[in-house]
Amino acid sequence: MRKNIEVAIDTIRLADGIVVEDNWFALRGLDESTIAIGEPAYHQRNWSYLISDGEDSLLFDTGSGRRPIAPLVERHGRAAVEAFPSHMHFDHLGNINAFGPVIVADLPMLRAIELDGLLTPTEDMFLGASEAVPVPTFELARWVAPGQSITVGSRDLQVLHTPGHSPDSVSLWEPDRCRLYAADFIYCGALYAQTPGASLRDYLRVCDTLLNDMPEQVQIVCAHGQPENGLDDAPILGYGDLEALRTVVAGLLRAEPRTGETRVNDRMHLLFSEASFTA
């Protein structure tokens, strides 16, 4: 297990407007019915999103599992809460069994791990051994395919397949708020394209699709952050960050495969491996 996985929340400098709950979670309201839930005292600085309307709520990613997130969701969510993981990495599936049957992206590799309504990710999908996190088994509520929508009250969230970081990664597009919940496709800090299944070709293809389909004023909310100007806040990127990532990935793919890292812009850098050139 790596050292300094977590620190005390009171040692973290938070941006104005952030509220701390349960001595761990940092909350930022994105609008009147959407809450970004951060874990800035955890070394990966995860952010999950509680999306609500009417009597319904959707929790997009269920946290790192370092602390129970369900009590917070119960306080801030609506009567009916469903969880939807963006992908199967361990830091997005913490607390997954606290939410009953969950929505899962309808992808062949996820169908392959379903047995009698239960899903158990492989370790190559989960990657929890690095922090001694056991692989969970959880109950499936329903499949939602890329291109289909999840409705939360009157809110409509389209599921997009966005591999690159991992082959099972999905994001949510909410056109009414011009907001992309990008999960781990793009985020502040070190973008991981060196993990099992990561693909630079997928990164390039998805960047091209998003740049073609998203308006230039898109708000991109991400699943990981980093301190900026010494302060932790909900990580929000924009169209220009997608353009910068596309430019860097396209340049890498014109070169010989290698392992290393490179700057994307002043908010991101990309880690990659030889395998990610050919995946």
Beta strands, then each sheet from edge to edge (+ up, - down):
strand 1: 19-21
strand 2: 25-31
strand 3: 34-38
strand 4: 47-53
strand 5: 56-60
strand 6: 80-84
strand 7: 102-105
strand 8: 114-115
strand 9: 118-119
strand 10: 138-144
strand 11: 149-152
strand 12: 155-161
strand 13: 170-174
strand 14: 179-183
strand 15: 189-193
strand 16: 219-222
strand 17: 236-237
strand 18: 260-265
strand 19: 268-272
sheet 1: 1+ 2- 3+ 4- 5+ 6+
sheet 2: 7+ 10+ 9- 8+
sheet 3: 11+ 12- 13+ 14- 16- 17+
sheet 4: 15+ 19+ 18-
end
